Amino acid sequence: MSPRLAALLPDLVRGVRAAIATVVPFFLARQLQQPELIWIALGGWLAALADPGGTRRVRGRAMVAFLVAGTAAVLVGMVAADSPILAAIVVAAVVFATSMARALGSTAATVGTTIAIAGAIAAQATASPPLATAGLFAVGALWAVALSSVIWPIWPHRPLRVPTAQVYDALARYADAIAQATREPVDWSALAREHQRPVRAAIETASSAMVELRARRFGESPVGANTRTIFGEAEAEFFKLIGYAEELESQGATPADLAVLDELARSYREIRDQLITRRGGTWKPEAAIDVIPGRLARELVRASRMVLDVSRDLDVLPTSPASHVPTPQAVHPDAIAARDALSWHSPIFQHAVRVTLAAVAAMIIGRIASPKHAQWVTITTLAVLQPYLGPTMVRVVERVVGTVLGCGIAIALIGTVNSPLATAIGMFPLAVVAVVTRPRSYRLFVLFLTPVFLLVADHWHPTLDTLFVRMVDVAIGGVVAAAASVIRPSWERARLPDALAAVLDADADYVTRAFARAGRHELAAARRAVGVALETAESSLERMLAEPRRLQHGAAEAVLLLTYARRIAGALTALDEAHAAHPASPPPDWPPAVRDYVVAELAAAKRFVTTGATEAPLEPPEVDAVLARLVHHAELVGRVAKPR
C-alpha cells in the first residue's frame, strides 16, 4: 500500500462515521415526516467535523467540549433568534469566544469554528422551540461521539507506525547478518548491498508516510511526536550500524560485540512489535552500558534502549525519571499562547475581533439580501475567514467554485432521486468523500459538502431557486470575509525558514543559559521562548503543508527539526529539574565541550534552513549517560545540515 493511500485510510473511516452520523437521522426525519429531526443530523455532522482524531482521551475531550458548548450556543441562539439585535449580540459573543479558542491550539480552533457555525445557524432560525431544538442537536452530537469513541474508534498514526516498524524489522535483519558474518567468512560488500538497500528503502517509505500523514493532521500529539522520534532514531541507528559493521570487518568481533548485536536485533524486533500491535513483549536488556566496549556499540545500545522505552509508552511524552517534571512539550506552549492571546497586540485577539465584526456584518447583510437563508452568508464568512489574507482569498475562491459545482450535483440528485431511502443512499458517499478530502482540498470538501448541506438545511426539498440563492449567499459571505481580512497575502513556505530559525535560536539560548547556571526565573523565560517558538513553527509548518505540493519541499527536514529541537529542550529541562529537586547537592559538572557541540549543531541547522548550506559532520564529545540524550538529539538536529 502506498504511503498516500495508507495516510488516507483513517480519513476514509472518519468519512464513513460522519456519513452514518448525518444520513441516518436525515433518513429518519424524511421517512417519519418530522423536519425537526434534521437538527439531529446537523448536530451529528458538525460533531463529526469537530472530531480531531488521535487517542480516545483527545477525541473525547474535544467532542464533549463541542457537545456541551455547541448545545449551549444553539440554545442561546434559538432564544435570541426572534430579535435581530439580540441575535447579533449573541452571535458576536459566541464567535468572539470561539475564535479566542484558537489560542489553545488547532484542535480548539476547529472545534470553536464548528460551535460558532452552530450558534450562527440557531440565531437565524425562528421556527423551532429553543429547548427542543437544542436537545435534538445534543442527541446528534452525542450520536457522533459514540460512533467516534465507543463504536468505531480509529488509530490515525498507524500509517506511520507500520512503515516505521518495517524499518526496525530491516535493521534487525541487518544486525543478525552482521553477527553471522563475524562467525564465518563472507563477502562484506555483498552483505552491505543485500541488507543496506532494504533498510534505505524502508526509511524512504516511512519518510514519505511521515510527510503524507503530517500533511493530513493538524496540531501535535504525543503519539505523533513519539512515532516521528522513533523514526528519526531509526535513521541514526542505521548510519551507526554501518560504521559498527565496518569496525567489526576490520578489527574482528569479540563475544561482547556479539552480545551487542544480539541485543540490538532483539530490541529492534521488540520495537517493531510495539509499533504494530501496541502489545509487544516485556523483554528488557540488563547489561550496563558503561561496560560495553567501543563508542559506537555504546551509542547504538543506548539509543535502542531509549527507543524501546518510548515505543512502549507512545501516548506519553518522556520526562525525567529522576524528577518527573514535564518537558516543555508536555507543558504545551498552547497554555503560553492562551495567556499571550489576551494582549491587544496578539494576532489571535486581533483575528477574533476581526471575525466577530465580520460575522455581525454578514448577519446584517444576509438578512437584507437573503431573508430566508441569511445564515448561509454568516456560515460562509466564518468558514473562509482566516488570520491571513492569502489563505482567506484562496478559500473564498474555492468556496464559490465548490458551491457552484456542488449545486450541480444537488440538481442531478434532486432530479433523479425521489424516495427517502434512495436520497439517503445518494447522500452517503457524498458525506464520506467530503470528510476524506477536507484535510487536503477545501475546494473538493465544499464540492461534496454542498449537496449534503442543502438537503439537510432545506428539509430535503431544495429547489432550483434555493440552489441559486445558495450560490449568491456564498459569494456575499466570501466578499465579506475578503473585506475583513487585511493581512498582506504571502506563501507560508517563505516564512517557515524564519520560524525554524527562531526555534533553533531559542534552543541555543536555552542551552547557553543552562550551562551558565542561570537563575530559575531566567531559565523559565528561556523555556517559555522555546515553547512559543515551537508553537509558531508548528503552525507555520501546518499552513505550508496545506499549500500546493510544489511549495512543500523540505517538509521532512522541517518535521524532524521540530521534533528534535523539542527533544533538546526537553532533555535540558529534565537535567535542570533533576538538579532543582535536590538543591542541597552540588551543581553537576557539565563540560563546556558539550555546550559548544550542541550550540554548533543548532547553528549548522539554522544555516541550512535559511541558506541551504551543508557542512561537514561534527565529532560529538564523549559524555556520560546523563548528558548522552542531549548530545544525541543535537547530533540528529545537525544531521539535516550534513550532505547526504
N, C-alpha and C positions, 0 to 999 in steps of 0.2 A: 504494500500500500504506500502511495506517495505521501511525503510529509504534508502536503497541502490538503489531501483528502483526509488524512488522519486528524489534522487540526480542525477540519470541518465537521467531523462526526459528532462531537459534543454539541455543536450548534444545531445539527440536524435533530438530535434528541430534544433539545430545548424547543425547537420549532414544533415538533410533534406535540410536546406537552402544552405549548401555548395554544396550538390549534384545538386540542381537546378542551382546555380551559375556556375557550371562546366559543367554539362551534357547538358544543353540546348544549349549553344554556340557550344559545341562539336558536337551535333547532327546537328545543322545548318551548321557547317563547312563541315561535311561529306555529308550532303544532297545536299548542293549547290556546292560541289566540290571546296571549297575555303579554302585551307590549312592555309592561313594566319589568318583565324578567330580562329585558335587554340590559338592564343595569348589572345583572349578574355577569353577563358576557363582557361588559365593559370593565368591571372590576377584575375579572379573570385575565383579560387581555393586558391591561395596564400592569397588573401584578406580575405577569409573565415577562413583560418588558423590563420591569424593575429587578428581576432576578439577576444577581451578579455572578452566579455560578460559584465554584470553589467548594470548600468544606461545608458540611451541614450547619456548622455554627455560623459561618459567614452568611450563607444563604438565609438561615433562619432569622438572624438579626436584621438583615436588610428588608426581608419581606414582611416580617412582623412590624417593623417601623412603617413600611408602606401601608400595611393593613390598618394600623391604628391611626396614623396621620392622614392617610388618604380618606378613610371613612369620616374622620372629623372634618376634613376640608369639604367633602361632599355635603355633609350635614349642614355646616355653616353656610356654604354656598347656596344650598336649596332654601334655607331660611331667608337669606338676603335677596333671593332672585327676583322677587316682586318689585323691589325698589332699585332702579338703575344706580342711584347714588350709593346706596348701601352695598349693592353688589360690587361696584367699582372699588369701594373701600376694602371689602373682604378679599377680592382678588388681589389687590395691591399688597395686603398684609400677607396672604398666603404665598404669593410669588416672591416677595422680598425674603421671607423666612426660608423658603426652599432654595432660593438662589444663594443665600449665605451658607447653605449646607455644602456648597462646593468647597468650602474651606476644610471639610472633613475628608476630602478625597474624591476620586472619580466615582466610586460606588455611591456615595452620598449624593453626588451631583446628579447621577442618573435617577436615583430614587426621588430626589427633590423635583426634578423636571416632571416625572410622571404624576407626582402629587399635585403639582401646580396645574397640570393639564386637567386632572380630575376636578380640582376646585373650579377652574375656569368653565368647564362644561356644566357643572352643577349650578354655578352662579348665573347662568344664562338659560336655565331650563325651568319653566314655571308651571308645568302641567302635572307634576308629581308631588305627593306628600313628602316632606323632608325626611321624617324619621323612617318611613318605609323604604324610601329610595336609598338612604344611607345603609339600612340594613341589608338590602339586596346587593348593594355594592360590596359590603363586607363579606357576604356569602361568596360572591365571585372571587374576591381576593383570597379568602380562606381556602377555597377550592384549588386555586393555583398554588398556594403554599403547600397544601397537602400533596399535590402532584410532584412538586419540586423536592420536598424534604422527606417525604414518607413513602409515597407510592413508587416514584421513579426517579431517584437521585442519579446524577451523573458525576463523572470524575474528569473535569476539563483538562487536567495536566497529564493525563495518561498518554496523549500523543507525543509528549516529550519524555515521559518516564520510560516508555518501552524502547525507543531508539537509544536512549542513554544506557539502558540495561544491556542492549546489544553491544555497545562499545565495551562495557566491562566484561561481557562474555568473551569478546575477541581478545581483550587484554589477558584474561585468564588463560586462554589457549596459547597465547604468545609466551606467558610466563612458564607454562608447562613445557612448551617446546624448548625454551632456553634451558630449563632444568634437564630435559632429556639430552640436549646437545652436550652438556657438561659430563655426561656419563659415558657417551660413546662418540666415536669420530663422526662428524657431519660436516656438510658444506654450509658454513655460517652465512655466506652470501645467499645461498638458496633459501636458508631458513628465514632470513630477513625479507626476501621477496615474497615468500609464501605467507608470512604472518603479519608483516607490517602493512601490506596493502589492504587486507580486510579491516584492520583497525582504523586505518585512514579513511576507508570508505564509510565505515560505521560512524566515525566522527563527523564526516561531511553530511551524512544523512541526519544525524542528531542536530547539527548546526542549522540545517535548513528547517528542521522541525521546530527548533527554538525560535527562529525568526518568524516563521509562519504562525506559531502559537502566540508569540508576544504581540504580533500584529492584530490578532483577534481578541486580545484580552486587554482590559483597561485596569489600571491600578496594580498594586503589588500584593502578594500573598505569601505566607511562609512556605507553602508547598512549592510555588513557582520559584521563589528565591533559592530555596534549598536544592531543588532539582537542577537549576542552572548552575549552582555552585558545584554540585556533583559532576555535572558535565564538564565544566571548566577544569576541575581537578583531573578528570579522565585524560584530557589532552596533555596536561602537565605530566601525569604519570607515564603516558606513552613516550614522551621525549626522554624522560629519565630512565625508563626501562630500556630504551635503545642504547643509551650510554652505559647502563649497567651490563647489558649483553656484550658490548664492546670490551668492557673491562674483563669480563669473565673469559671472553675469547682470547685475549692477550695474556692474562695472568693465570687462568685456570680457576676452578671453583673449589672452595673448602666446604666441609659439612655445614658450616654456618651459612654460607651462601645458598646451599640447597634448602636449608630451613627457611631462609628469607623468601626464596622463590615459591616454596610450598605455601607459606603464609600468604603471600601476595595472591596466588591463584585462588586460595580458599576465600580470602577477603573479597576479591573481585566477584566471585560467584555468589557470595552472600549478598553483596551489594546488588547484583543483578536480580536475585530473588526478591529482595526487599522492594526494589523499584517496580517489579512486575506484579507481585502478589500483595505487597504491603504486609505479608505474613511470613517473612523469611525465618530462618533458624535462629538459634541463640549462641552459635559458636563465637568465641571471642579469644583472640590471641593473648598469651600470658607473658611471653618473653619481654624483658625490659629492653627498651630501645637503645639505651646507652651502651649496652654490651654488644650490640650488633657491629661487626667490623665494616668499615668503609662508609664514606659520607653518603654516596648515592643510595646505598642499601638502607641507611637510617632514614633518609628523606623519603624514600619510597614507602617504607613501613609506616613512618609517622603519618604521611598523607593518607595512606589507605585506611589506617585505623580511624582517622578523623572522619573520612567519608563514610566509613561503616557506621559510625555513631550517628551521623547526620541522616543516613538512609533509614535508620531505624526509628527516627522521630521527625519525619518530614513536615509535620504540622507545627513544629515549634522551632523558632529561630534560636541558634545556640547562644548560651550565656556563659559566664564564667562559673565553672564548677565550684570554685572556692567562695565566691562572693554572692552568687546567684543574683547579680544585678543585671537588669536587662540592657542589651546593647541599644545604640541609638535607633536601630531599625525596630526593635521590639517596642521601645517608646516611640511610636510612629511620629514622624515630623508633621503629620496632619494636625496633631494637638498644638504644635507650634504655629502652624498656618491658621488654626482657628483663632488663636489669640491675635495674631497679626492682622487678620481679616477685619477686626473691629476698627482699624485705623481708616481715616478718610482716604489716605493715600494708597490703601490696599487695592490692587486690581480686582480682587474678589468683591470688595464692598462697592467699588465703582460700577462693576458689572451688575451687581444686584440692584443698585439704584436705576441703572440704565434699563434693565429688563423689566423692572417694575413699572417705570414710566411708559415703556413700550407696550406692556400688556394693557395698561389702562387706556392708552391711546387706541390700541386695537379694539378694545371693547366698545369705545365710543364710536369709532369709525364703522365697526361691524354692525352695531345697532342701527346706524343710519343707512349703510349701503346694503345690508343683508339682514333684515329684521328676523327672518325665520331661522337663519343659521349663523347668527352673529358669533357664536362660539368658534366657528371654523377659522375666522380671522385671528382670534386670540390664540387658538391652538397652534396655528402656523407660525405666528410670531414667537411664541415660546419655544417651539421645536427648532427653529432655524437660527435664532439669535445666539451667537457665540461671543466669547470675550474678544475675538479678533475679527477684523473686517474681512480678511481673506476667506477664512472658513465660513463666515456668515454668507458672503456672496456666493460661494460655491454651493452652500446648502439651499439658498434661495433658488438658484437655477435648477438644482437637482430636484427640489420640491415641486417646482412648477412643471418641469418636464415629466417627472414621475407621476404627478397627479393627472396630467393630460393623458398619458398613455394608460394609467390605471383606470381612468374613466372609460377608456375604450374597452378594457377588459370587462368592466362592470356592464357596459352596454351589451356586450356579447353574452354575458352571464344572464342578464335580465331577459334578453330576447330569446334565449334557448332553453331556459330552465323555469319551471313553474311550481313543481311540488316542493314542499319544505325539505324533504329528505334529499332531493337532487340538489337543491340550493346549498344545503349544509355540506354535501359531498364536494360540490364545486368550491366552496369556501375553504375547505380543509387544506388542500395543497397550497393555496394562496397564502394562508396564515403561516404554514410551515416555511415556505420559501422566504417570506418576509423576515422572519426571525433569523433564518440562516444567512441571509445577505446583509443583515443590519450591521454587523461589525466591520464590513469591508466596503460596502457600497450603499450610501444613503439613498442614491437615486433608485436603485433596484428595490430597496426597502420600501420606499414610498410607492413605487410602481405596484408592488403586490399588496401593500397595505391598503391602498385607496379603495378597491372594490370591497374588501372586508369591512373597512370602516364605514363606507356608505351604506352597506346593508345593515350593519349594527346600529348606526346613528339614525337612520331614516326608517327604522322599523320594517326592514326587509322589502320596502316598496319604493325605492328611488326611481324618479322619472328622468327623462332627458333634461327637463328644466332643472331638476336637482343637480344633475351632473354638471350642467353649465354653471350653476351658482357655485358649486364646489370649486371649479377651476378659477372663477373670478375671486372668490374669497381667499383662496390660496395665494393668488397673485397680490391681493391687497395686503395680506399678512406678511408676505415677503417684502413688499415695499416698505412697510412699517419697520420691519426688522433691519433692513438695509439702511434706512434713515437713522435708526437708533445706534447703529454700530459706527463708531468714529475712529477706530484704530486703523492705522495705515496697513494695507494688506502686504503680506510677505510670506514666503515659504518657510516652514519650520526647519527645513534642512539647513538653512543658513544660520539659524540661531542655535542649533543643537551643539556645535563645537564649543561655543562660548559657555553654554550651560555645563558641558562636560568639564571644560577647563576650570570652571568655578568649583566644581566638586573636587577636582584634584588639588586645586589651591587650598581649599578648606581642609582637606585631609592633611596636606603638607603642613599647614599652620598648626593643626591639632597635634601632629607628631612632634613638631618643634617645641611646642609649649609643654607637652607631656614630658619630653626628655629633659627640658629645662627646669622641671619640678615646679611648674607654675601653681598658683593657688587654686583652691577648689572652684571659686567663682569664675576665674579666668578659664579653667578647663571646661566648666559648664557652658560658658559662652562659646568656646571653640566647638564643642559638641553640637550646640544649637546651630551654629553656622553650617556644620556638615549636614545636619538634618534638613535644614532649609534648602541648601544647595542640591541635595539628593532629590528632594521632592520636586524642585523646579526642573531638574534634568529629567526625571521620570516623566513628568507631564510633557516636557518638550519631546521626548522620545515617542510617547504615545501619539502626539499630534503628527510627528513626522511619519510614523507607521501608517497613518490614515491618509497620507499624501500619495500621489501616483508612484508606482513601483520604481520608476526611473530615478526618483529622488531618495530612495531608501538605501543607497549604497553605504556601507559602513554600519549597518544596523546591528550585525552580530557583534562587532567590536564594541559598540556602544552598550549593548546589553551586558556583556561580560565586564566592561569597565565599571559600570554602575554596581554590578553585583559585588565585585572585589573591592571597590572603593568603600562600599558599605561594610565589607568584612574587615578591612583595615581599621576603620573607626570602631567597629565592634570589638575587635581584638584588643585595641588600645584601651577602650573603655573598661574591658574586663580586667586588664592589668592594673589600671588606675584604681578601680573599685576594690580589687582584691587587697591592694595595699591600704586603701582607706578603711577597710573593715578591720584592720589591725594597726591603728595609728601608733601604738607603742613600739612596734617593730621598726628596725632601721630601714630607710628607703632602699629599694632594690638597686643593684648596680647594673645599669643599662649602658652597654658600651656605646660611645659616640659613633662607632662604625656602623651600628645598626641604624641609628637615626639617619646618618648620611646616605646609607644604601636605600632606605625607604623613600627619603625625600628625592633622591636621584631618580629612582624608578618612577615616581609620580611626575617629576619634571619631564622625563623622557616621554611618558604617556601624554602629557599635556602638549608637548611639541608635536607629537604625532597627530593628535586630533585637531590641532589648529593649523598645522602646516603640511602634514602628511610625511614629515621626515622620519625615517627609520634610523636606528642606531645599533651599534654592536652590543651584544649581551653583556651585562654586568655580572661580576662574580659575587654571589651572596656571601656574607660573612658567616663564619662558624658561630652558632648560637646554641644555647641550652634549650630545653623543652619549653621553658616559659615564653621565650621570645620567638620560638620556631613558627608559630601560627602567623605572627605579624610579618616576619620576613617572607614566609611562603606566599601570603596574599600580595605583598608588594611585588614579589617576583612575577606573579600572574598578571598583575596590573601592567607591569613593564613589558610583559611579553607581547602586547599588542603593538608596541613600538619597535619590535625586532623584525628584521627581514625574514620572510618565510622562504 
